[in-house]
Amino acid sequence: MNLKTPESTHPARWWHALPVEEGKLPRIQCDLCPRDCKLHDGQRGACFVRQNIGGRMVLTTYGRSSGFCIDPIEKKPLNHFYPGSSILSFGTAGCNLACKFCQNWDISKSKDMDRLMDSASPEGIAAAALAYGAQSVAFTYNDPVVFAEYAIDTAEACHQRGVKTVAVTAGYIYPEPAKEFYAVMDAANVDLKAFTDEFYVKLCGGHLQPVLDTLVYIHHETDCWLEITTLLIPGHNDSPTEIKALSEWVERELGPDVPLHFSAFHPDWKMDDLPPTPPSTLTVARNIAMNAGLHYVYTGNVHDTEGDTTFCPECHAALIVRDWFAIRHYDLPDDGCCPHCHTRIPGHYGRFGKPFGSHRIPVRLARR
């Protein structure tokens, strides 16, 4: 059947046809993430961007973006992946979770495809990164899991030109697609949104265990550099007991050298009746995590030089001093070894002339 489809649709992967039940219309099931969306012809998944057209799954946002920006790598946040460098960031639309506190809800919850005004091929994005002097490309703003085919193709195009790739994701993905997705990612920052399944069910429309499984897989089975971010929401996931349990799990299952970022919540989307996270909450969380044995714990979305700084875990020298996304002092050689005691600081490092800084630069690749 030669079915006419929208210009931006692209054959999707990770799905299967369901057995046809008597008296019912045929359906297909998406196998990308644990939501297991079962779709009739024309129906979209919970992410909104994966659709059943003519009995086959398509990705409706391939090659289209809600916008491109040049950002500091620290904004992802990544503090141990080429600090001081710039990164070309972009996203599409849609998300496979339904977080009531989403800080990018206008993109991730968008059902308006007209907001996808930028158009770019994987090869065009790789070329743009080089043209703008960006060392990496980030799949961010909305979760790249839902546009995995586009992200994988773009990552492969970037690698052909020597450009690194970064996924900023909630890690809500099944193991099989995760193998292909993280095989082409050089780094990932995964949102560990809380440490209770109740939080995930009530506030995110998902479950905790698949995210924990993704974290373990990335760290132990891939070459992808991993950092973790937890957004602390007053009264929901910021208790010392939960923070201690989360930190101990990271230390036990991933080890003490995986950087953990505690970030401040600001009222947004469907949780705009809550107060912002007090800076003191982040400081307490950081202390709890470090007491649990983690070596690199950071605070985010606040001005906190202590919480932004990378310290040597052995001699406690301040090796990379940051203020938010700006690097104020850098004292770490390319080999990542502390110049004072020679302790290896895990991560990826390289020479740069001047830190990119805290600004971000919107750029246009094409106009539809």
N, C-alpha and C positions, 0 to 999 in steps of 0.2 A: 504493500500500500504506500503510495507516494503522498505522504501527509505533509502539507505545508506547515512549517513551524517558524516561530519568530527568529529574527536574524541572529540574536545572541544565544540561541540554544545550542547546546553542545552535547554529544552523547556522554551520558554519565556512567560511572562504574559502580560496582558494589550494590547490586540489586538482583532479585530473582522473581520470576513469575510464581504466583500462588496457584495451587490447584483450584480449578473452577468448581464451586459448589452448585448443586442443582438449584435452579431458579434464581441464581445470583449472577451479577456481572463479574467478569474477570478482574483481578487486581494484581498488582505487583507489590513487593516489599522492599524497602530501602534497607540495605545492610551496612550503611556507613557508620551509624551510631546506635547506641542502645535505645533510642526511641522506637525503632522498628516500625516506622510509618508504613501503613498498608494503604495503597492508593488506587482508586478507580481512575479510568481514563479521564484526563484533564485535571485531576486533583493534585494539589501541591502538598508537600510534606510540612511538618511543623516549622521547619526552617524557612519555608515559603519559596525557596529558590530551586528546589529539586522537585521535578514534576513528571507525572505519568502522561506521556503523549503517545497515543497509538499503541499502548502496551509496552512502551520502553521508557526508561528513565532518562531524563535530560537535565542538564544544568542550565538554568535560564540566565545566569549572569556571567557566563564565560566571556572574557575579553572586555568587560565593562567595570568601571570603578566609580565609587562615590567621591573620589578625589585622591590626589597625590601630594605628599609633603616631604620636604627634606627635614629630618629631625636629628637631634643628638641621639646616639645609641642608648644613652642613659634614660631616655624617655620611655623605653619599651616595657619595664626597666631591665637593662642588662648592665651590670657593673663589672663583670669579668670577661666581657667579650669585646675586645678592641676598644677600650675606654678612650673617649675623646674623639672618636670617629663619627662620621655622619651616615645616615641611613635613609634610603628612599622608602617611604611608608605608603601603603595603600590598602584599601579594603573594598568590598562590594556592598552587598546588602544581605540581611537575613542572619539568623542564628538558630542553633539547635537546642539552646536552653532558653528559659523564659524568666531570667533574673529580674525580680521586681525592683532591684536597686541599680539596674544597668546604667553605667555612666556614659555610654554611647548609644542610648536607646533610639535616637533619631536615625541612626544608620542600621543598627542590628535589628530593630523592630520595624524597619521601613517595609511597606508593601507598595511603595511608589517607585516603580522602575525608572520613572523619568528623572529621578535624582541621580541616576548613574550616568552622568554627563561625560565622563572621560572614557575614552576607548583606547585600548592598547593591547597589542599582541605580547606574548611572552618575550619574544625577541626585542620588541620595542621597549619593554620595561628594562631589560638588561642593558640596552644601549643607553637609555635615559640615565640609569644609575651611573654609568661611566661618564656620561656627558656632564652630569652635575657633581662629579667627584665623590659620589657616595660609595663607600666600601661594601655596603650590604643593601639588601632589599628586605623590607619587613612586610609580612602579611598580617594585617592588624586592623583596628577600628571595629570590624566585626570578626567573628571567628572564622579563620581560614579553613577549618574542617569542612564547612558547608560548601566551599568552592575548591575542594581538594584537587580536582582535575586541573583547574586553572593554576593553582598554586604549584603543583608538581611540575607542570609544563614550564612555568616561569622559573622555578628553581633550576631546572635542567638547563634552560637558556642562560641563566645567570652564571652557572658554573662553567659553561663553555667560554665565558668571557672573564672568568676569574673573580666574579662578584659573589659574595657570601649571601646566604639567605637565613631569615629569622622568622619563626612562627610565634605569634602572640595569641595564645589559645586557652580555652578552658579544659582542653584535653579530653573532651567527651567524644570518644571515637572507639570503634571496635578494633580488636587486635589486628585483623588482616589488613584493612586499609591503613592502620597506623604504621605497619611495617613499611609500606611504600611511601607514606607521607613523611615520616621522620628520617627515612633513608636519604632524603635530599635536603634536609634542613641542617644547617650548620649550628644553629642555636635555637632554643625555645625558652620563652617565659610562659609558664603554665599557671593559670589562676587556680589555686586551691582555695575555693571560696569559703570553706568552713571545715570543721572536722566532725560534723555529725550528719548522719543521713537525713535526719529530720529537717535540717536547714536546707539541704539540697531539694528535698521533696516539696517543702512548703514555699520556699522562696525562689527556687530555680527550675522546678519542674523536671528534676533529674535525680540521680543517685550519686553517692560519694564513691563507692567502690570502683566503678570504671575509671574515675580520675586517678585514684591511687594506683590502679593497675597501669595506667598510662605513664605515670611518673616513674614507677619501678622499671618499666620497659625502656623508656628513654634513657635512663641513667645507666642501666646495666647491660642493655643489648644494642645500643647504638653509639655512634660517635658524635651525636648531637649534644652540644653544650647545654646544660639545664640550669635555669634559675626559676624560683617559685615566688609568686606574689599572693598574699592574702589581704583582701580589703577588710579592715576591721569596722564592723557596723555596731554602733552603740546598742547594747541590750540584746544582740542577736548572736554574735560569734566572738565577742571580745572578753569573755570571762577568763581569768587566769587559769582556771582548770582546763578549759578547752585549748587555750594557747599552749599550755604545758604539754597536753596530750599530742597536739599537732607537732610541736617541736621535737618531742621524744620520738615520734614516728619517723620524722625526717632523718634524725640522727641514726636511728636504728636501721631503717630500711634503705636509706640513700647514702648515709655517711655524713660526717661533720662538715664537709667542704662544699656542699651544695648551697649556694647563696639563697637566703630567704628574705623576702621583702615584706614588711608590714606597711600597708598603705592606708591613708586617711580617707574615709568615706565623706562625700558631701551629698546633701539631700537631692534626689533626682528620681525621675520616672515615677514609679508607684510608691516610693518611700520618701516622699518629699516632706513628710511631717516629722522626720527624725532630726536631731541635731547633728552637726558635723562631729567627726571623731576628735576628741581633745588630743593635743600633742602628747599629753602625759600618758594616755593609753598606749600610744606607740612606743614610748620609752619603756614602759613597764613590760610590754610584749617583747621588746628587743632584749631586755635583761633576762626575762624568763627563758627565751630561746638560747641565749648564750650560756646561761646556767645549765641548760639541758645538753650542752656540749657542742653547739653549732659555732663554727668559727667566723662565719660571715653573715651577719644579720643587719638589715638596713631598714630605715624608715622612709616613707614616701608621701608625697603630696603635702609636705610641710617643710619649712626651713629648719633643718636640724643638722648642723655640720658634723656633730658626733655620729649621728645615725646614718649619715651619707658617706662617711669615710671608710675606706678599706684599710684595716689595720693588719699588721703581721701577727698571726696567732701565737708566735713564739716570743719575739722581742717587743711586740706591741707598738712598733714604729708606725706612724701614720704615713702610708705609702701613696694613697690617692685621696686627697682631701677634696670633697665636693660640697657645694652649696646648691641643693636641689639638683638641676641638671648640669651645672657649671663646675668644671674642674678648676680648683684654686691652686693645687699643688700636686705634682706628679713625680714620684720617686721610685719607679719600678722599671727595671731593664726589660728588654724584649723577651728575655728568657723566663720572665715571671718570677725570678728569685729575689727575695728581699736583699737589698744591697748591704744591710747591716748584719744579718745573721745567716743569709743564704737559704732561708726556708723557701720552698717552692710555693707560690700562691697560685692555686689552680685557676685555669682560665686560658684565654687567648689574648695575647698582647702584641703590639707592634708600634713602630715609631710613627709619630705624627708631628707636624710642624706646630700648629696652634690648635688647641681644643676647639671643636665645633661650637661649643657654647650652649646656652639655654634656649636660643631662638629656634623657631621653625619657619620654614619657607614654603608656602603653597606653590605648586607648580602645575602646569597643564601639559599633558602629553598629546591630547587630541580633543576635538570638539565634535560631538555627534550632531 
